Amino acid sequence: MGAAMRGILTVVLLLAAGAARAQGGAGLDWWPLPGLNSAKMLEDKWDLVSSSGHSWPDGRQAIVTFWRKPAEGAQRLDIVRCIDFFDADFGALAGICQAVLVPGQPAPERQPE
């Protein structure tokens, strides 16, 4: 594994840990959605709820987006958080999406449509 990929994975873990601490009292868990990214969320017509950009001094960036399933298809799994990483020239490096799990409900058995 290259140094760049190790750095990206470290940032993903730090962001996830920070988010978990920030949500500590909310009792929310996040379920990973392999193969899903924010471009796919847009393509599948999910609604963009919120976004935030984070920059490093060397120009790298992370964009965090929150998505909601449109009302006509709303299911138990209806909020998704994606974190996308870019280099200084805004070339895509990596991304991860996760679904929020409501306390007391079982983990989803399939990925969002």
ZICORZI-V18238 format. One record per run of one state. SS is the DSSP state (A for helix, B for strand, O for the rest). FROM is the first residue (numbers start at 0). TO is the last residue. Records with the same first field share a line. If there is no record, write none. Layout:
# ZICORZI-V18238
SS = FROM-TO, FROM-TO
This chain:
# ZICORZI-V18238
O = 0-1, 22-22, 26-27, 32-36, 43-45, 55-59, 68-69, 73-77, 86-90, 101-112
A = 2-21, 23-25, 37-42, 70-72
B = 28-31, 46-54, 60-67, 78-85, 91-100
